[in-house]
Amino acid sequence: MNTDDHVPSGDFHDFEPSLDAVRREVLRGLSERPKRIAPKFFYDETGCRLFDEICRLDEYYLTRTEVRILQDNAAEICAVLGPGCRLVELGSGSSTKTRILLDCVPSPAAYVPVDIAREHLLRCSARLSRVYPSLSVLPVCADYTADFRLPDMPGAPRRTVAFFPGSTIGNLELPEAELLLHRLAALCGQGGGLLIGVDLKKNRRTLERAYNDARGVTAAFNLNLLTRINRTFGVCIRTESFRHHAFYNEEFGRIELHLVNMAEQTVRLNGTEIAFGRGESIITEHSYKYTVEEFETLAARSGWTLERLWIDADHLFSVLYLVSQYRG
C-alpha cells in the first residue's frame, strides 16, 4: 500500500471475516442446491474496480439516477440530517456519493465508512481524509450483514445516520433485509436516521439492460468471483467454462445473476469434492426491486418510519429518509 494512503491504526477498526470463515461460507454455498455464492464476495480489489466501471456504464441507470437525486436535493437532505450527525455508510466503496453529502451537511461529527474490502477501504478513507482534513474519518472493515461495533468518539454525536445507497438492500432476501434493517434501527438508536437508495420496479427491458451491458463489464464482474475463489483458496475452477446470465424474475420482483457452467468439471475445496454439472447454475446475486409502498411496509416491520422521499422524474429510483423507533 502506498504510504500516502495509510490510515493510522488507531483510527481503523478491523472486523474483517477470517479466511477460514470465508472458506466455510463459500463451501457451504457451493454445496447447496442450487449452488450459491454470496454477492458480498464480489468486492475484492478487482471486483471493486469493475463495479466502479459498471457505475459509469450507459445501461446502468442506478448510479447516475441516485447521484442526480442526491445532487438535486442535497440541501434538503442535509438539512434533514442536521448538524453534528455521525454518518455511517454501509458498503462504502469509493465513497463517491458520500461526498455530495459531506459538501453540504453542517458540521458532521464523523464519517464511518464500513466495507468488507479492507485495502480498498483504507485507500479510499485516506483519500477522503485529505479532501476533508477537518473531518473525523473512522473506517470499519466488516461484513455489515453481521454484527459490528461503531468506533468510540470523544463526544456523543447529535444523531447517528446510516447511509445505504445503491439499492444494495435489494441484494438481500426479504427476511435478511428485515433483519438488517432491524439491526440498523438498533445501531442508530431511537431518533437516528437511515438514508437509503431503493431501486423501483419498472419495465423488464430497462432492468435487464442494466445487468447485461454491451461491453461485458458486468459479466467480468460476475466471473471474477470464481477467479477470486481460485486465487484465495488454491482451487482450479475452469472459469472459461462459465457464462454470465442475468434476467428479471417478474414473479419475485428481482434481477437474478447466475454463472452457468458449460462443461462438466470437479474441483476440491478444503478437502471437499465439488462437482459442476453441464448447464448447472451458481446464483451470485438477487437484486430485489420495490415499490415505495412495499419498501415502506418492510421498513415499518423493522422499526423505521418513513419521513422523507425523493424520486427522479422518470420514476426509476428512490431515496428515502427513515427515522428509527428503536427503544432497546
C-alpha positions as CSV (number, residue, x, y, z in Angstrom):
1,M,0.0,0.0,0.0
2,N,1.2,3.5,-0.8
3,T,2.1,5.3,2.4
4,D,0.1,8.3,1.2
5,D,-3.0,6.1,1.5
6,H,-2.2,4.9,5.0
7,V,-4.8,5.4,7.8
8,P,-3.3,5.3,11.3
9,S,-4.1,2.0,13.1
10,G,-5.8,3.9,16.0
11,D,-8.5,5.1,13.6
12,F,-9.1,1.8,11.9
13,H,-11.5,-0.8,13.3
14,D,-11.0,-4.3,11.8
15,F,-13.8,-6.9,11.9
16,E,-12.8,-8.5,8.6
17,P,-14.1,-12.1,8.5
18,S,-11.3,-14.6,8.9
19,L,-10.1,-16.6,5.8
20,D,-11.5,-19.8,7.5
21,A,-14.9,-18.2,7.9
22,V,-15.0,-17.1,4.3
23,R,-13.9,-20.6,3.2
24,R,-16.6,-22.2,5.2
25,E,-19.3,-19.9,3.8
26,V,-18.2,-20.4,0.2
27,L,-18.0,-24.2,0.7
28,R,-21.5,-24.2,2.3
29,G,-22.9,-22.2,-0.6
30,L,-21.3,-24.4,-3.3
31,S,-22.7,-27.5,-1.5
32,E,-26.3,-26.2,-1.7
33,R,-28.8,-27.0,-4.5
34,P,-28.8,-24.7,-6.4
35,K,-25.3,-23.6,-5.7
36,R,-24.8,-20.0,-4.4
37,I,-22.0,-17.6,-3.7
38,A,-23.0,-14.5,-1.6
39,P,-22.7,-11.2,-3.5
40,K,-20.6,-9.7,-0.7
41,F,-17.7,-11.7,-2.1
42,F,-17.7,-9.7,-5.3
43,Y,-15.7,-7.0,-3.7
44,D,-12.0,-7.8,-3.8
45,E,-9.7,-5.3,-5.4
46,T,-10.6,-6.4,-8.9
47,G,-14.3,-6.5,-8.1
48,C,-14.2,-3.0,-6.6
49,R,-12.5,-1.7,-9.7
50,L,-15.0,-3.4,-12.0
51,F,-18.0,-2.2,-10.0
52,D,-16.8,1.4,-10.3
53,E,-16.6,0.8,-14.0
54,I,-20.2,-0.6,-14.0
55,C,-21.4,2.5,-12.3
56,R,-20.2,4.6,-15.3
57,L,-22.0,2.5,-17.9
58,D,-24.8,3.9,-20.0
59,E,-27.0,0.9,-19.3
60,Y,-26.6,1.1,-15.6
61,Y,-29.1,3.8,-14.7
62,L,-29.0,3.1,-10.9
63,T,-25.9,5.1,-10.0
64,R,-26.4,8.2,-12.2
65,T,-30.0,8.4,-11.2
66,E,-29.3,8.1,-7.5
67,V,-26.5,10.7,-7.8
68,R,-28.8,13.1,-9.6
69,I,-31.4,12.7,-6.8
70,L,-28.8,13.4,-4.2
71,Q,-27.3,16.4,-6.1
72,D,-30.7,17.9,-6.9
73,N,-31.9,17.6,-3.3
74,A,-28.6,17.9,-1.4
75,A,-29.6,21.0,0.6
76,E,-32.9,19.5,1.7
77,I,-31.4,16.1,2.5
78,C,-28.5,17.6,4.6
79,A,-31.0,19.8,6.5
80,V,-32.8,16.6,7.5
81,L,-29.5,15.0,8.6
82,G,-28.8,18.1,10.7
83,P,-25.6,19.4,12.3
84,G,-23.4,17.1,14.4
85,C,-24.5,13.8,12.9
86,R,-22.3,10.7,12.7
87,L,-22.7,9.4,9.1
88,V,-22.2,5.6,8.8
89,E,-22.0,4.3,5.3
90,L,-22.6,0.6,4.6
91,G,-20.6,-0.8,1.7
92,S,-18.8,2.5,1.3
93,G,-16.7,1.5,-1.7
94,S,-15.2,4.7,-3.2
95,S,-17.4,7.0,-1.0
96,T,-18.3,8.9,-4.2
97,K,-22.0,9.6,-3.3
98,T,-21.0,10.5,0.3
99,R,-19.0,13.5,-0.9
100,I,-22.3,15.0,-2.1
101,L,-23.5,14.9,1.5
102,L,-20.2,15.9,3.1
103,D,-20.0,19.0,0.9
104,C,-23.2,20.4,2.5
105,V,-24.0,18.6,5.7
106,P,-23.4,21.1,8.6
107,S,-20.5,20.2,10.9
108,P,-20.7,16.4,10.8
109,A,-19.4,14.7,13.9
110,A,-17.7,11.8,12.0
111,Y,-17.8,9.7,8.9
112,V,-17.7,5.9,9.4
113,P,-17.2,4.0,6.1
114,V,-18.0,0.3,6.6
115,D,-16.7,-2.1,3.9
116,I,-15.6,-5.7,3.6
117,A,-12.8,-4.9,1.1
118,R,-10.0,-4.0,3.5
119,E,-7.3,-2.5,1.3
120,H,-9.8,-0.6,-0.8
121,L,-11.4,0.8,2.3
122,L,-8.1,2.0,3.7
123,R,-7.1,3.7,0.5
124,C,-10.4,5.5,0.0
125,S,-10.6,6.5,3.7
126,A,-7.1,8.1,3.5
127,R,-8.0,10.0,0.3
128,L,-11.2,11.2,1.8
129,S,-9.3,12.4,4.9
130,R,-7.1,14.5,2.6
131,V,-10.1,16.1,0.9
132,Y,-11.8,16.8,4.2
133,P,-8.9,17.4,6.6
134,S,-11.2,18.6,9.5
135,L,-13.5,15.5,9.2
136,S,-13.0,12.6,11.6
137,V,-12.9,9.5,9.3
138,L,-13.2,6.2,11.2
139,P,-13.1,3.3,8.8
140,V,-14.5,-0.1,9.8
141,C,-13.7,-3.3,7.9
142,A,-16.6,-5.6,8.5
143,D,-19.4,-7.6,6.9
144,Y,-22.2,-5.2,7.6
145,T,-24.8,-8.0,7.4
146,A,-23.3,-9.3,10.7
147,D,-23.0,-7.5,14.0
148,F,-20.2,-4.9,14.3
149,R,-19.4,-2.1,16.6
150,L,-19.2,1.6,15.8
151,P,-15.9,3.3,16.8
152,D,-15.8,5.3,20.1
153,M,-15.8,9.1,19.7
154,P,-14.6,11.8,22.1
155,G,-18.1,13.3,22.3
156,A,-21.6,11.9,21.6
157,P,-23.0,12.8,18.2
158,R,-26.3,14.5,18.0
159,R,-27.6,11.6,16.0
160,T,-26.3,8.6,14.1
161,V,-27.5,8.3,10.4
162,A,-26.8,5.2,8.4
163,F,-26.3,5.8,4.7
164,F,-27.0,2.8,2.5
165,P,-27.0,3.9,-1.2
166,G,-27.0,1.9,-4.4
167,S,-30.1,-0.2,-3.6
168,T,-27.8,-2.7,-2.1
169,I,-30.7,-3.6,0.3
170,G,-32.1,-5.4,-2.8
171,N,-29.3,-7.9,-2.7
172,L,-30.8,-9.4,0.5
173,E,-33.6,-11.9,0.6
174,L,-36.6,-10.4,2.3
175,P,-36.0,-12.0,5.8
176,E,-32.4,-10.9,5.6
177,A,-33.3,-7.4,4.6
178,E,-35.8,-7.1,7.5
179,L,-33.1,-8.4,9.9
180,L,-30.5,-5.9,8.7
181,L,-33.0,-3.0,8.9
182,H,-33.8,-4.1,12.5
183,R,-30.1,-4.1,13.4
184,L,-29.6,-0.7,11.8
185,A,-32.5,0.7,13.9
186,A,-30.7,-0.6,17.0
187,L,-27.3,0.7,15.8
188,C,-28.6,4.2,15.1
189,G,-30.8,4.3,18.2
190,Q,-34.2,6.0,18.7
191,G,-34.4,9.1,16.6
192,G,-31.5,8.0,14.5
193,G,-31.8,8.1,10.7
194,L,-31.4,5.9,7.6
195,L,-30.8,7.5,4.2
196,I,-31.3,4.6,1.8
197,G,-31.4,4.2,-2.0
198,V,-34.0,1.8,-3.3
199,D,-34.4,0.7,-6.9
200,L,-38.0,0.8,-8.1
201,K,-39.9,-1.8,-10.1
202,K,-40.1,-0.9,-13.8
203,N,-40.2,-2.5,-17.3
204,R,-38.2,-5.7,-17.9
205,R,-36.1,-4.2,-20.8
206,T,-34.6,-1.4,-18.7
207,L,-33.8,-3.7,-15.8
208,E,-32.2,-6.4,-17.9
209,R,-30.1,-4.0,-20.0
210,A,-28.7,-2.6,-16.7
211,Y,-27.2,-6.1,-15.8
212,N,-26.2,-7.2,-19.4
213,D,-24.1,-4.3,-20.7
214,A,-22.8,-4.4,-24.2
215,R,-19.1,-4.1,-23.1
216,G,-19.4,-7.2,-20.9
217,V,-18.2,-5.4,-17.7
218,T,-20.9,-6.9,-15.6
219,A,-20.1,-10.3,-17.0
220,A,-16.4,-9.8,-16.0
221,F,-17.5,-8.6,-12.5
222,N,-19.6,-11.8,-12.1
223,L,-16.9,-14.1,-13.4
224,N,-14.3,-12.5,-11.1
225,L,-16.0,-14.3,-8.2
226,L,-14.6,-17.6,-9.5
227,T,-11.2,-16.1,-10.1
228,R,-11.2,-14.8,-6.6
229,I,-12.0,-18.3,-5.2
230,N,-9.3,-19.9,-7.3
231,R,-6.7,-17.3,-6.1
232,T,-7.7,-17.2,-2.5
233,F,-8.1,-21.0,-1.8
234,G,-5.9,-22.6,-4.5
235,V,-8.9,-24.1,-6.3
236,C,-8.8,-24.8,-10.0
237,I,-12.3,-24.0,-11.3
238,R,-12.1,-23.6,-15.1
239,T,-13.6,-20.1,-15.2
240,E,-13.6,-20.1,-19.1
241,S,-16.4,-22.8,-18.9
242,F,-18.8,-20.4,-17.2
243,R,-21.1,-17.8,-18.7
244,H,-22.7,-14.8,-17.2
245,H,-26.5,-14.9,-17.2
246,A,-28.8,-12.1,-15.8
247,F,-32.6,-11.8,-16.1
248,Y,-35.6,-10.3,-14.4
249,N,-37.8,-12.8,-12.5
250,E,-41.1,-11.0,-12.5
251,E,-42.8,-13.4,-10.1
252,F,-40.3,-12.5,-7.3
253,G,-39.7,-8.9,-8.5
254,R,-35.9,-9.4,-8.7
255,I,-33.0,-9.5,-11.1
256,E,-31.1,-12.7,-10.9
257,L,-27.4,-13.1,-11.6
258,H,-26.1,-16.5,-12.4
259,L,-22.9,-18.2,-13.6
260,V,-23.8,-21.1,-15.8
261,N,-21.3,-23.9,-16.3
262,M,-20.9,-25.2,-19.9
263,A,-18.7,-28.2,-19.3
264,E,-18.6,-30.8,-16.5
265,Q,-15.8,-30.4,-14.0
266,T,-14.9,-31.4,-10.5
267,V,-12.7,-29.4,-8.0
268,R,-11.7,-29.8,-4.4
269,L,-12.1,-27.1,-1.8
270,N,-10.8,-27.6,1.8
271,G,-10.8,-31.4,1.1
272,T,-14.3,-31.4,-0.2
273,E,-15.1,-32.5,-3.8
274,I,-17.4,-30.2,-5.6
275,A,-18.9,-31.2,-9.0
276,F,-20.3,-28.7,-11.5
277,G,-22.6,-30.3,-14.0
278,R,-23.1,-29.2,-17.6
279,G,-25.7,-26.5,-17.6
280,E,-25.6,-26.1,-13.8
281,S,-26.0,-22.6,-12.4
282,I,-24.5,-20.8,-9.5
283,I,-26.6,-18.0,-8.1
284,T,-24.4,-15.0,-7.4
285,E,-26.9,-12.2,-6.8
286,H,-30.6,-11.5,-6.4
287,S,-31.4,-7.8,-6.7
288,Y,-34.9,-7.1,-5.5
289,K,-36.9,-4.2,-6.8
290,Y,-39.6,-2.5,-4.8
291,T,-42.5,-0.1,-5.0
292,V,-42.2,2.7,-2.4
293,E,-45.2,1.2,-0.6
294,E,-43.6,-2.3,-0.4
295,F,-40.4,-0.9,1.0
296,E,-42.1,1.4,3.5
297,T,-44.0,-1.7,4.8
298,L,-40.8,-3.7,5.1
299,A,-39.1,-0.8,6.9
300,A,-42.0,-0.3,9.3
301,R,-41.8,-4.0,10.4
302,S,-38.1,-3.4,11.2
303,G,-38.5,-0.3,13.4
304,W,-38.4,2.5,10.9
305,T,-40.8,5.3,10.0
306,L,-40.7,7.0,6.6
307,E,-40.1,10.7,6.9
308,R,-39.0,12.0,3.5
309,L,-38.9,10.6,0.0
310,W,-37.2,11.8,-3.2
311,I,-37.8,10.2,-6.6
312,D,-36.4,11.1,-10.1
313,A,-38.7,12.4,-12.8
314,D,-38.7,9.1,-14.7
315,H,-39.6,7.1,-11.5
316,L,-36.6,4.8,-11.9
317,F,-35.1,5.2,-8.4
318,S,-35.9,6.4,-4.9
319,V,-34.0,7.8,-1.9
320,L,-35.8,7.6,1.4
321,Y,-35.1,9.1,4.8
322,L,-36.4,7.0,7.7
323,V,-36.3,7.5,11.5
324,S,-35.6,4.8,14.0
325,Q,-38.3,3.9,16.5
326,Y,-35.9,1.6,18.4
327,R,-36.5,1.6,22.2
328,G,-34.0,-1.1,23.3
